[in-house]
Amino acid sequence: MEKIDYPILLYQVNPDWVMGLLVGTNFRTAGPNHETVILELSDFLQREYKKYDWHPWIDLFDFKLKHQGIAVRPMVEDQEGSYPWPDEIRVPVTALYGTSEDEGQYLCYLPLLDEEFYYYNPNQFSPLFKHMAVNALMRLSPEQLFRLSQLPEPELGVVSLRVNYNRNRRSEKQEGQRKFNRLERLTDRYPPAKSDRKGKGLQAEQAWERDHEIKLLIDRLMVQRANVLLVGLPGVGKSAVLSQSIRRIDNMTRRLKVSYSFWRLQPQRITASSKYLGEWQQSVQELIAELQSANGILWVENLIQLARTGGSGAEDSIAAFIYPYLIRGDLQLVGEVTPAELDKLRQLVPDFANVFQIQEISPLTELETIRVLEKYAAQLKKKHEIEISSDSIIYLYRLLDRYRPEQQFPGKGILFLTQAFHWALESKSKKINRQHIIQRFSQNTGLPEIFLRDDLLLDQEALRLYFQSKIIGQESAINSLIEIVKIYKAGLNNPNKPITTLLFAGPTGVGKTASARALADYFFGQGQKQPPLIRIDMSEFQFSFQLARLIGDDQQVGQLVREMRNKPFAVLLLDEVEKANPIILDALLGLLDEGRMTDSSGRQIHFQNSIVILTTNLGAGNQQSIGFSSTEGADTRYFSAIRSHFRPEFINRIDQLVFFQALNESSIAQIAQIELDAFAKRPGFIKRNLKISLTPALKKHLVSIGFDIKYGARPLQRTIDQQLGKAVSEWMSAYPNQNNCTLMLDFQEDKITCLAVNLPATKE
């Protein structure tokens, strides 16, 4: 008889209970002490060996234990994007390492992280251990990391198994049975065990109103044994139909005592675990072999990545590699794609795409969607005792239907309800009403309540005062912006296009950017954590090859796509659009006309919730004087220059041309006062409780040198920083202890003077 020693990790969960984990397997048990746990696992292995002539295969000898704390800062994803966790989380990681059966190789297991790696030199162990641990931990959520950080440090034990190598035995390594090394390393069993589902938070557990689609999918998977692609728009319910179908199949096969399994795969995990040329192909072959042994079906998430992962192109991708296995019936796949992704898949690997049966998942009707939301709300009420009324759900449906047309029901409704219930849990509220929904919607989108509530009337006088306080000397432009607000409030804008598309034309420094910023703050400034203005300098895209940097390609996400995904409710400002290459302008036609654009991955970017503003200086160079000049004929001059430069199909997609005129002396003085007020609120003044007062002579001086014929009022801020900043900083240096006073600034004999006076600052 021979003896095999298996390492076991023993965790003292509490004073009266020990958990044992048999390294390299899924076997674990618990008992009152170390000896009991070891004995139970030993007896279990011995019974399995005696009954089935089988034992787990392990390639680890002379093993040792190492503990090390690894600090990571995981990434968190939500509707606002992806961002790092604010603090580092230190997780104790246990490694079991030793020699391998192959001479000259060493093996290391990271049991709780489901990782293992081989190395050839003992000096490689420490850096490889840390590298593999960090990579594995970064794939976990903060909640999972916190749970791992609470585990006690395990002790190492040994479980021995007596075997007879003269018997005609079959081991797991030889036949791929019992233990599925590659499957368990690269995929996740679905549905998960009940213990793995705990702590998942709020989530929809049913595919309501989808019985027909579920029955059809079960028939295709179980009876026809077909490869199936669920095709539908994002949020329509593809994942819910698939997961519900798998759960029904799992329950059915358990009752019939039929061996059937599903395994969930992210394509990136295949290549991420491969370090050498040709290794991922071997991994896929082993994966397919183990799926056959497990009578398994592979559920591939983000299936289009199979055509982009593996080789240098689609022809040597994972999709191309597994195509022969699919044709022969050695592998069965199920996945989900959008219509755009399916078109892209057919372009990249048409033979692979044609292997699948296509099952369309169509959007639900309004009545069906409301029933789904009510059932989900009832499920959450039962679990968390938080109530939401039916009329509030109907109101939520109306809001999402009007203001989030780029997303699909029921997904967008489920997501919003989940966020609302999270808010109620955090605030310890037992009821969610219509006002709560409006507040949450405003925080998510930045839209003010005036747009979300029909019972609120638009105060036109306050609206005009708002824009007049932000935009100086451009009454015609203010009138145009006010009309945009009125149309949107009335719900008369085209829902299949951007809210509006504007071309701002006029000289530099007269308020085009300030107008865009004012419009962004009014429309989307109520709840946004980031400024709701996306500004892209189109002078940086003067060559056709720079289109990839704007929109993206297979290697990178473009600037425009990245910004709009992070802030779908925003003003998109395309500055100096006349300087962009004509090919790049052609790529924007779909954006301007249909309110959407398709990126290199086949995914659509929607602009229905954005305002698109383009700016140009065309025609401004023909003026005799940009400064204090007459504006007679300026609009005609701008329009003529714009029509000469841009193609008709580009101009026809713009809703309105807004012309900005040269500033007069009064307007420049108002802008100067605004900049001076902002200057007086800087931290240096607040810290020392200083106020400033400017004489008329100094104000006139600043206006005269701060306004430039070529650049308009733009240099004003720089002039104030340089001229006033220098004078005030010299006074502060000369009187470091003098606080709580007013600084009188004057311009005399070509010099700015600064004098402290004990008088309250007067309003100019």
C-alpha positions in Angstrom: 0.0 0.0 0.0 1.1 3.5 -0.8 0.3 6.7 1.1 -0.7 10.1 -0.4 -0.5 13.1 1.9 -3.0 15.9 1.2 -2.5 19.3 2.8 -5.5 20.7 4.8 -6.0 24.3 6.0 -7.7 24.5 9.4 -9.5 27.7 10.3 -10.6 28.3 14.0 -13.9 29.9 13.1 -14.9 30.4 16.7 -13.7 28.9 20.0 -15.9 25.8 19.5 -15.7 25.2 15.8 -13.0 24.5 13.2 -13.4 24.5 9.4 -11.1 22.3 7.3 -10.4 23.0 3.6 -8.7 20.2 1.6 -6.3 22.2 -0.6 -6.6 21.6 -4.4 -10.2 20.3 -4.0 -13.7 21.5 -3.1 -13.9 19.2 -0.1 -14.4 20.9 3.2 -15.9 20.1 6.5 -16.2 21.4 10.1 -16.0 20.0 13.6 -15.3 20.8 17.2 -11.5 20.4 16.9 -8.6 19.8 14.4 -8.4 16.1 15.0 -12.1 15.5 14.2 -12.0 17.5 11.0 -8.9 15.7 9.8 -10.4 12.3 10.7 -13.7 13.1 8.8 -11.9 14.1 5.6 -9.6 11.1 5.8 -12.5 8.7 6.3 -14.4 10.4 3.4 -11.4 10.0 1.0 -10.9 6.4 2.0 -14.6 5.5 1.4 -14.5 7.2 -2.0 -11.4 5.4 -3.0 -12.8 2.0 -1.9 -16.1 2.6 -3.6 -15.1 4.2 -6.9 -11.4 3.3 -7.1 -10.8 7.1 -7.4 -8.9 9.7 -5.5 -8.2 13.4 -6.0 -5.0 14.2 -7.9 -2.6 16.6 -6.3 0.8 17.7 -7.7 2.4 19.1 -4.5 5.0 17.6 -2.2 7.1 18.8 0.7 4.5 21.6 1.1 4.9 24.6 3.3 2.6 27.4 4.4 3.1 31.2 4.0 0.9 34.1 5.2 1.2 37.6 3.9 -1.0 40.7 4.1 -1.7 42.2 0.6 -3.0 45.8 0.4 -5.3 46.5 -2.6 -7.6 49.3 -3.7 -10.4 47.6 -5.7 -12.3 49.3 -8.4 -16.0 50.0 -7.9 -18.5 50.3 -10.7 -21.9 51.9 -10.7 -24.1 54.0 -13.0 -21.7 56.9 -12.8 -18.7 55.0 -13.9 -15.7 53.1 -12.5 -13.6 54.5 -9.7 -11.1 53.2 -7.1 -12.2 52.5 -3.5 -11.2 55.4 -1.3 -9.0 53.4 1.1 -6.7 50.4 0.8 -8.0 47.1 2.1 -5.4 44.8 3.6 -6.3 41.1 3.1 -4.3 38.2 4.6 -3.5 35.8 1.9 -2.4 32.2 2.6 -0.1 30.3 0.1 0.7 26.6 0.1 3.8 25.8 -1.9 6.2 23.0 -2.5 7.8 20.8 -5.2 6.0 19.5 -8.2 5.9 16.0 -9.7 7.8 17.3 -12.7 11.5 17.6 -11.9 12.7 21.2 -11.6 9.2 22.7 -11.1 7.5 24.1 -8.1 3.8 24.7 -7.4 1.9 27.2 -5.3 -1.7 27.2 -4.4 -3.7 30.3 -3.2 -6.7 28.3 -1.9 -9.2 30.9 -1.0 -8.5 32.9 -4.2 -8.8 29.8 -6.5 -5.4 30.4 -8.0 -2.3 28.3 -8.6 0.9 28.8 -10.5 4.1 26.9 -11.4 7.6 28.4 -11.1 11.1 27.1 -11.9 13.3 28.9 -9.4 12.6 29.3 -5.6 13.7 33.0 -5.9 10.7 33.6 -8.1 8.2 32.5 -5.4 7.8 35.8 -3.5 7.3 38.2 -6.5 5.0 35.7 -8.3 3.0 35.1 -5.1 2.4 38.8 -4.6 1.6 39.4 -8.3 -1.0 36.5 -8.5 -2.6 37.5 -5.2 -3.0 41.2 -6.2 -4.5 40.2 -9.6 -6.9 37.8 -7.9 -7.9 40.3 -5.2 -8.5 43.1 -7.7 -11.3 40.9 -9.4 -13.2 40.9 -6.1 -15.7 43.4 -4.8 -15.0 45.5 -1.7 -17.6 43.3 0.2 -15.8 40.1 -0.8 -12.4 41.6 0.3 -13.8 42.7 3.6 -15.1 39.1 4.2 -11.7 37.7 3.4 -10.0 40.1 5.7 -12.0 38.9 8.6 -10.9 35.2 8.3 -8.5 33.9 10.9 -5.0 32.7 10.0 -5.2 29.0 9.2 -3.0 26.2 10.5 -1.6 23.5 8.2 -2.6 19.8 8.7 -2.2 16.6 6.7 -4.8 14.1 5.6 -3.4 10.7 4.5 -4.9 8.3 2.0 -3.8 4.7 1.6 -3.9 3.6 -2.0 -2.9 0.5 -4.0 -1.2 1.5 -7.2 -1.3 -2.1 -8.4 -5.1 -1.9 -8.8 -6.6 -0.8 -12.1 -7.6 2.5 -10.7 -8.8 5.6 -12.5 -7.7 9.0 -11.2 -9.2 12.3 -11.7 -6.3 13.6 -13.7 -6.5 10.6 -16.1 -10.2 10.8 -16.9 -11.2 14.3 -16.0 -13.9 13.2 -13.6 -14.9 14.3 -10.2 -12.6 17.3 -10.0 -12.8 19.8 -12.9 -9.6 21.8 -12.5 -9.8 23.9 -15.6 -13.6 24.5 -15.3 -13.4 25.6 -11.7 -10.4 27.8 -12.4 -11.9 29.7 -15.4 -15.6 29.5 -14.9 -18.3 29.8 -12.2 -20.9 27.1 -11.6 -24.4 28.3 -12.2 -26.8 28.5 -10.5 -24.5 29.1 -7.4 -25.0 27.3 -4.2 -27.3 28.9 -1.7 -24.4 29.8 0.5 -22.8 31.7 -2.3 -25.9 33.7 -3.0 -26.0 35.2 0.5 -25.0 38.8 0.8 -25.6 39.6 -2.9 -27.8 42.5 -2.0 -31.0 43.6 -3.8 -31.5 41.9 -7.1 -34.3 40.7 -9.3 -34.6 36.9 -9.0 -37.3 36.2 -11.6 -37.8 36.7 -15.3 -41.4 38.0 -14.9 -43.7 38.1 -18.0 -41.2 35.9 -20.0 -42.7 32.4 -19.6 -42.9 31.9 -23.4 -39.2 32.9 -24.0 -38.1 30.7 -21.1 -39.9 27.6 -22.3 -38.6 28.1 -25.8 -35.0 28.5 -24.5 -35.3 25.3 -22.4 -36.5 23.4 -25.4 -33.6 24.5 -27.5 -31.0 23.8 -24.9 -32.4 20.5 -23.5 -34.3 18.9 -26.4 -32.5 20.3 -29.5 -29.1 20.6 -27.8 -28.6 23.7 -29.8 -26.2 26.6 -29.4 -28.3 29.6 -28.7 -27.8 33.3 -28.8 -30.3 35.6 -27.0 -30.5 38.8 -29.0 -32.0 42.0 -27.6 -31.3 45.6 -26.7 -29.5 46.3 -23.3 -31.9 46.1 -20.4 -34.6 44.2 -22.2 -34.1 41.1 -20.0 -31.8 38.7 -21.8 -29.8 37.8 -18.7 -33.0 37.3 -16.6 -34.5 34.9 -19.2 -31.2 32.9 -19.4 -30.6 32.7 -15.6 -34.3 31.8 -15.0 -34.1 29.0 -17.7 -31.0 27.6 -16.2 -32.5 27.5 -12.7 -35.6 25.7 -14.0 -33.3 23.2 -15.9 -31.3 22.7 -12.7 -34.4 22.0 -10.6 -35.7 19.6 -13.2 -32.5 17.6 -13.6 -32.2 17.3 -9.8 -35.6 15.8 -9.5 -34.9 13.4 -12.4 -31.4 12.7 -11.0 -29.8 13.5 -14.3 -26.3 14.9 -14.4 -26.5 18.3 -16.1 -24.5 21.5 -15.4 -24.0 25.1 -16.5 -20.8 27.0 -16.2 -20.5 30.8 -16.6 -17.4 32.2 -18.4 -15.9 35.6 -19.0 -13.7 35.2 -22.1 -10.9 37.4 -20.7 -10.3 34.8 -18.0 -9.0 32.3 -20.6 -6.1 34.5 -21.7 -5.5 36.2 -18.4 -4.5 32.8 -16.9 -2.2 32.0 -19.8 1.4 33.0 -19.7 3.0 31.3 -22.6 2.5 31.0 -26.3 -0.1 28.3 -27.1 -1.2 28.0 -23.4 -4.7 29.4 -23.9 -5.4 26.9 -26.7 -4.4 24.1 -24.3 -6.7 25.6 -21.6 -9.6 25.7 -24.0 -9.1 22.1 -25.0 -9.0 21.0 -21.3 -12.1 23.2 -20.7 -14.0 21.4 -23.4 -12.9 18.0 -22.3 -14.1 18.7 -18.7 -17.4 20.2 -20.0 -18.0 16.9 -21.8 -17.3 14.9 -18.6 -19.6 17.2 -16.6 -22.3 17.1 -19.3 -22.0 20.9 -19.2 -23.2 23.9 -21.2 -21.0 27.0 -21.3 -22.7 30.3 -20.7 -20.4 33.0 -22.2 -20.9 36.5 -20.9 -19.9 39.3 -23.3 -19.8 36.7 -26.1 -18.4 39.0 -28.7 -15.2 39.1 -26.8 -14.6 35.5 -28.0 -13.9 37.0 -31.4 -11.5 39.7 -30.0 -9.6 37.5 -27.5 -6.8 35.1 -28.2 -4.8 36.0 -31.3 -4.0 39.1 -33.2 -7.2 39.0 -35.2 -10.6 37.4 -35.4 -9.2 34.6 -37.6 -7.1 33.2 -34.8 -9.4 34.2 -31.9 -11.0 31.9 -29.3 -14.2 32.0 -31.4 -12.3 30.7 -34.5 -10.6 28.0 -32.3 -13.7 26.6 -30.8 -15.8 26.7 -34.1 -14.8 23.0 -35.0 -15.9 21.8 -31.6 -19.3 23.5 -32.0 -19.8 22.0 -35.5 -19.0 18.5 -34.2 -21.3 18.9 -31.2 -18.4 18.5 -28.7 -19.3 21.9 -27.1 -22.6 23.6 -26.4 -22.7 27.4 -25.9 -25.4 29.8 -24.9 -24.9 33.6 -24.7 -26.4 37.0 -25.2 -25.7 39.9 -27.5 -27.2 43.1 -28.7 -28.3 43.4 -32.4 -25.3 45.6 -33.1 -23.0 43.1 -31.4 -24.5 40.3 -33.5 -23.8 42.3 -36.7 -20.2 42.8 -35.6 -19.9 39.1 -34.8 -21.1 38.2 -38.3 -18.5 40.6 -39.7 -15.6 39.2 -37.7 -16.3 35.4 -37.7 -19.4 34.7 -39.8 -19.0 30.9 -39.6 -19.0 31.0 -35.8 -22.0 33.3 -35.7 -24.0 31.0 -38.0 -23.6 28.1 -35.6 -26.1 29.6 -33.2 -29.9 29.6 -33.2 -31.1 33.2 -32.7 -33.8 33.8 -30.1 -35.1 37.4 -30.1 -36.0 39.0 -26.8 -38.4 41.8 -27.6 -39.2 44.7 -25.3 -42.2 44.3 -23.0 -45.3 46.3 -23.4 -46.1 49.2 -21.0 -48.6 47.1 -19.1 -46.2 44.1 -18.8 -43.4 46.4 -17.7 -45.5 48.0 -14.9 -46.5 44.5 -13.8 -42.8 43.5 -13.6 -41.9 46.6 -11.6 -44.8 46.0 -9.2 -43.7 42.3 -8.7 -40.1 43.4 -8.0 -41.3 46.1 -5.6 -43.5 43.5 -3.8 -40.4 41.2 -3.6 -38.4 43.9 -2.0 -41.2 44.9 0.4 -41.4 41.3 1.6 -37.7 41.1 2.2 -37.1 44.6 3.6 -40.5 46.0 4.6 -40.2 49.0 2.4 -43.4 50.0 0.5 -43.8 51.8 -2.8 -47.2 52.6 -4.1 -48.6 51.6 -7.5 -49.1 55.2 -8.6 -45.4 55.9 -7.7 -44.3 53.0 -9.9 -46.5 54.3 -12.8 -45.0 57.8 -12.3 -41.5 56.2 -12.4 -42.4 54.5 -15.6 -43.4 57.8 -17.2 -40.2 59.5 -16.1 -37.9 56.8 -17.4 -39.9 56.5 -20.6 -39.6 60.2 -21.4 -36.1 61.0 -20.1 -34.2 57.8 -20.6 -35.3 56.7 -24.1 -31.8 55.3 -24.8 -32.3 52.5 -22.1 -34.8 49.7 -22.3 -37.5 48.4 -19.9 -37.6 46.5 -17.6 -33.9 46.9 -17.0 -33.8 50.6 -16.4 -36.9 50.4 -14.1 -35.3 47.5 -12.0 -32.1 49.5 -11.7 -33.8 52.6 -10.5 -36.0 50.8 -8.0 -33.0 49.0 -6.6 -31.2 52.4 -6.1 -34.4 53.8 -4.5 -34.7 50.9 -2.1 -31.0 51.2 -1.2 -31.6 54.8 -0.4 -34.6 53.9 1.7 -32.6 51.3 3.6 -29.8 53.8 4.3 -32.2 56.5 5.4 -34.3 54.0 7.4 -37.4 55.0 5.5 -40.3 52.6 5.3 -42.0 54.2 2.3 -41.0 55.5 -1.1 -43.4 58.1 -2.6 -43.5 60.2 -5.8 -41.5 63.0 -4.3 -38.7 60.5 -3.3 -38.6 59.3 -6.9 -38.4 62.8 -8.3 -35.5 63.6 -5.9 -33.6 60.4 -6.8 -34.2 61.0 -10.5 -32.9 64.6 -10.2 -29.8 63.4 -8.4 -29.1 60.7 -11.0 -29.6 62.9 -14.1 -29.0 66.5 -12.9 -32.4 67.6 -14.3 -34.2 70.1 -12.1 -37.6 69.4 -10.7 -39.1 72.0 -13.1 -38.6 69.5 -15.9 -39.8 66.5 -14.0 -43.1 67.9 -12.6 -45.9 69.0 -14.8 -47.5 70.8 -12.0 -44.6 73.3 -11.7 -44.9 76.2 -14.0 -41.9 77.8 -15.7 -41.1 81.3 -14.2 -40.1 83.1 -17.4 -38.9 86.2 -15.6 -36.6 84.2 -13.3 -35.4 82.2 -16.3 -34.4 85.3 -18.2 -32.7 86.8 -15.1 -30.7 83.5 -14.7 -29.2 83.7 -18.2 -28.7 87.5 -18.0 -26.6 87.0 -14.9 -24.4 84.4 -16.7 -24.3 85.8 -20.3 -23.4 89.5 -20.8 -24.2 91.6 -23.9 -25.8 88.8 -26.0 -29.5 89.3 -25.7 -30.2 87.5 -29.0 -28.4 84.4 -27.7 -30.3 84.6 -24.4 -33.6 84.6 -26.3 -32.5 81.4 -28.2 -31.6 79.6 -25.0 -34.9 80.6 -23.3 -36.8 79.2 -26.2 -34.9 75.9 -25.9 -35.9 75.6 -22.2 -39.6 76.3 -23.0 -39.7 73.7 -25.7 -38.1 71.1 -23.5 -40.4 71.9 -20.6 -43.4 71.5 -22.8 -42.1 68.1 -24.1 -42.1 69.2 -27.7 -38.5 68.4 -28.5 -37.8 65.4 -30.8 -37.1 62.4 -28.5 -35.1 60.6 -31.2 -32.5 63.4 -31.5 -30.4 65.4 -29.1 -32.4 67.9 -27.0 -31.2 70.5 -29.5 -28.2 71.0 -31.7 -26.8 74.5 -31.9 -24.0 76.3 -33.8 -22.6 79.3 -31.9 -20.9 81.7 -34.3 -19.1 84.8 -33.4 -15.7 86.3 -32.4 -13.5 84.9 -29.8 -14.1 86.0 -26.2 -17.7 87.2 -26.5 -19.5 84.5 -24.4 -20.0 81.4 -26.5 -18.4 79.1 -23.9 -20.0 80.9 -21.0 -23.4 80.4 -22.7 -22.8 76.7 -23.1 -21.8 76.5 -19.4 -24.8 78.4 -18.3 -27.1 76.1 -20.3 -25.4 73.0 -18.9 -25.8 74.2 -15.3 -29.5 75.0 -15.9 -30.4 71.7 -17.5 -28.1 69.2 -15.7 -26.6 70.9 -12.7 -28.9 69.7 -10.0 -27.3 66.4 -8.9 -24.2 65.8 -11.0 -21.0 65.1 -9.1 -19.0 66.2 -12.2 -19.6 69.4 -14.2 -22.3 68.7 -16.8 -20.2 70.2 -19.6 -18.2 68.0 -21.9 -15.7 70.2 -23.9 -13.8 68.8 -26.8 -11.3 71.0 -28.8 -11.9 70.0 -32.4 -8.7 71.8 -33.5 -7.0 68.7 -32.1 -8.7 66.5 -34.8 -7.4 68.1 -38.0 -6.3 64.8 -39.6 -8.5 61.9 -40.6 -6.5 59.3 -38.7 -7.4 61.1 -35.5 -10.9 59.8 -35.8 -9.9 56.8 -33.7 -8.9 59.1 -30.8 -12.3 60.8 -30.9 -14.6 57.7 -31.4 -12.2 54.8 -30.7 -11.1 51.6 -32.3 -10.5 48.0 -31.2 -7.5 49.1 -29.1 -8.9 52.2 -27.3 -12.1 53.9 -26.3 -12.4 57.3 -28.0 -12.6 60.6 -26.0 -16.2 61.4 -27.1 -17.4 57.8 -26.4 -15.7 57.8 -22.9 -17.1 61.2 -21.9 -20.7 60.5 -23.0 -20.8 57.1 -21.3 -19.8 58.7 -18.0 -22.1 61.7 -18.4 -25.1 61.0 -20.7 -26.9 64.0 -19.3 -24.7 66.9 -20.3 -24.0 69.6 -22.8 -21.5 68.5 -25.4 -19.4 71.4 -26.6 -17.4 70.9 -29.8 -15.1 73.9 -29.8 -13.8 75.4 -33.1 -15.5 72.8 -35.2 -14.4 74.4 -38.4 -10.9 73.2 -37.8 -11.8 69.5 -37.7 -11.1 67.3 -40.7 -14.1 66.8 -43.0 -14.0 63.0 -42.5 -14.4 63.6 -38.8 -17.3 65.9 -39.4 -19.0 63.2 -41.5 -18.6 60.8 -38.6 -20.7 63.3 -36.5 -23.7 63.3 -38.9 -25.4 60.4 -37.2 -24.9 62.0 -33.8 -26.5 65.3 -35.1 -29.3 63.7 -37.0 -30.4 60.5 -35.1 -28.9 61.2 -31.6 -26.8 58.1 -31.6 -23.4 56.8 -32.7 -22.0 53.3 -32.9 -18.5 52.7 -31.5 -15.9 50.2 -32.7 -17.4 47.4 -30.5 -20.8 47.7 -32.1 -22.3 49.4 -29.0 -24.5 52.5 -29.4 -23.8 55.8 -27.6 -27.0 57.8 -27.2 -27.2 61.6 -27.2 -31.0 62.0 -26.7 -30.3 63.4 -23.2 -27.7 65.8 -24.3 -27.5 69.3 -25.9 -24.9 69.5 -28.7 -23.2 72.9 -29.2 -20.7 73.6 -31.9 -18.7 76.8 -31.9 -17.0 78.6 -34.8 -15.2 81.9 -35.5 -15.9 81.7 -39.2 -16.8 85.2 -40.5 -15.3 87.0 -37.5 -12.1 87.8 -39.3 -13.9 90.0 -41.8 -15.0 92.6 -39.2 -13.4 96.0 -39.3 -13.3 96.1 -35.5 -14.4 93.5 -33.0 -14.3 96.0 -30.1 -16.8 98.7 -29.6 -18.3 98.4 -33.0 -21.6 98.2 -34.8 -23.1 94.8 -35.3 -24.9 95.7 -38.5 -24.7 92.9 -41.1 -22.7 90.6 -38.7 -25.3 87.8 -38.9 -25.2 87.8 -42.7 -21.4 87.8 -42.7 -21.3 84.8 -40.3 -23.9 82.8 -42.1 -22.2 83.4 -45.5 -18.8 82.2 -44.1 -20.4 79.1 -42.5 -22.3 78.2 -45.6 -19.1 78.5 -47.7 -17.1 76.3 -45.3 -19.4 73.4 -44.3 -21.2 71.0 -46.6 -25.1 71.5 -46.8 -25.8 68.1 -45.2 -23.8 69.2 -42.2 -25.6 72.5 -41.8 -29.0 71.0 -42.4 -28.6 68.8 -39.3 -28.1 71.8 -37.0 -31.3 73.0 -35.4 -30.4 76.6 -34.9 -27.5 79.0 -35.6 -26.9 81.4 -32.8 -24.9 84.5 -33.6 -22.8 86.3 -31.0 -22.1 89.9 -31.6 -19.1 92.1 -30.7 -19.2 93.4 -27.1 -19.9 97.1 -26.4 -18.2 99.1 -23.7 -21.0 98.6 -21.2 -20.9 94.8 -21.6 -17.2 94.7 -21.1 -17.5 96.7 -17.9 -20.1 94.2 -16.6 -17.9 91.3 -17.4 -15.0 93.0 -15.6 -17.2 93.5 -12.5 -18.1 89.8 -12.5 -14.4 88.8 -12.7 -13.6 91.3 -10.0 -16.3 89.8 -7.7 -14.8 86.4 -8.3 -11.3 87.7 -7.6 -12.5 89.1 -4.2 -13.7 85.7 -3.1 -10.3 83.9 -3.4 -9.0 82.1 -0.3 -6.3 84.7 0.5 -8.9 87.4 1.1 -11.2 85.1 3.1 -8.4 83.8 5.3 -7.4 87.4 6.4 -10.9 88.8 6.3 -10.0 91.4 3.7 -12.3 93.2 1.3 -11.4 95.2 -1.8 -12.7 98.4 -3.3 -11.7 99.7 -6.7 -11.9 103.3 -7.9 -13.6 104.1 -11.3 -10.2 105.0 -12.7 -8.8 101.6 -12.0 -11.8 99.8 -13.4 -11.5 101.8 -16.6 -7.9 101.0 -16.8 -8.5 97.2 -16.4 -11.2 97.3 -19.0 -9.0 99.1 -21.5 -6.1 96.8 -21.2 -8.1 93.6 -20.5 -10.1 93.7 -23.6 -8.3 92.7 -26.8 -9.5 93.4 -30.3 -8.6 89.9 -31.4 -9.4 87.9 -28.3 -12.4 89.8 -27.0 -13.0 89.7 -23.2 -11.0 86.5 -22.7 -7.8 88.2 -21.4 -9.7 90.1 -18.7 -9.2 87.4 -16.1 -5.5 87.1 -16.9 -5.1 90.9 -16.6 -6.9 91.0 -13.2 -4.6 88.2 -12.0 -1.5 89.9 -13.1 -2.3 93.6 -12.4 -4.4 93.3 -9.2 -2.7 90.1 -8.0 0.7 91.7 -8.0 -0.4 94.9 -6.2 -2.4 93.0 -3.5 0.3 90.4 -3.0 3.0 93.1 -2.4 0.7 94.7 0.2 0.1 91.4 1.9 3.9 90.8 2.1 4.5 94.2 3.5 1.8 93.9 6.1 1.6 90.2 7.1 -0.2 90.8 10.3 -2.8 93.3 9.2 -6.3 91.7 8.8 -10.0 92.7 9.0 -9.8 95.7 6.7 -10.7 97.0 3.3 -8.1 97.5 0.6 -8.6 100.5 -1.6 -7.1 100.0 -5.1 -6.5 102.9 -7.4 -4.8 103.7 -10.7 -2.6 106.8 -10.6 0.3 107.8 -12.7 0.3 104.6 -14.6 0.6 102.6 -11.4 -1.8 100.6 -9.3 -1.7 101.5 -5.6 -3.1 99.5 -2.7 -4.0 101.2 0.6 -5.7 99.7 3.7 -8.7 101.7 5.0 -10.8 101.0 8.0 -14.0 101.5 6.2 -16.6 98.9 5.2 -16.5 97.9 1.5 -19.0 99.8 -0.5 -21.0 98.4 -3.3 -19.9 99.8 -6.6 
